Structures are given as C-alpha cells and as structure tokens.
Amino acid sequence: MQLFVTVLVKGEYMPKILKKLSDNNFHGSVLTTMSIKDALLNSNIDEGPVFGGISRVVNYTQDSRPMLFIVVKDDEEVKTLGKLVNEATNGIADKGFMYSVPVNFAEGI
C-alpha cells in the first residue's frame, strides 16, 4: 500500500483535482496546512531580539495550503493519481508537489 500526498501552493486547483479523482473512483482526505515560517510568526513564542524586530516590520501573511491524502493498494494507482493531478493542474510544477510513501499498516480501509 502507498500513501499518496499532494500539497498545493494555493487552493484554486483543488476543486478540479477532487472532481477528476472522484470521477476515477479515488477518495481520500483534504487538510489545510501552513508553512513552518508562517506558524512560527503567528505563534505566541517570544521572538529573539533580532528577528522579532524584523517580523514586526515585514508582513508574512500567507494563505493556507490544501493537502490531499489518499491511500492506495499498489504502485499503478500512484501513477494514475499523479497523472490525474497533473491533468487537473496542467502540470504540478510551480503549483505544488506530490509524493508517495509506503504504508506498513492500515486498518478499516
């Protein structure tokens, strides 16, 4: 089994990706994420003396990034998912990235 993950820079392509995946009988989960930089800048942790001053001057607002998770049984399905995401985005480059990792255990799928 494989976990297929797609992370988009912006969410504008997600509806088209989800439609394409649903039409091809793939189902998963979508979560929103934020970059580590954005998370640190928006945290309640005291900032260092040098970087704290800079972060008050520079505006680092960033939209959340949608992240798609799908567990599939074999490598062929991963290839199909990659093809569908590329079709929906006209190529993922500069719009996000995708990857897969092996799943050693799954229950209830």
Protein Blocks (a to p, Z undefined) as FASTA:
>chain_A
ZZdddddfbfklmmmmmmmmmmnopacdddddddfklmmmmmcbdcdfklmmmmmmpccb
dcdddddddddfbfklmmmmmmmmmmmnnpaehpaccdddddfbdehZZ
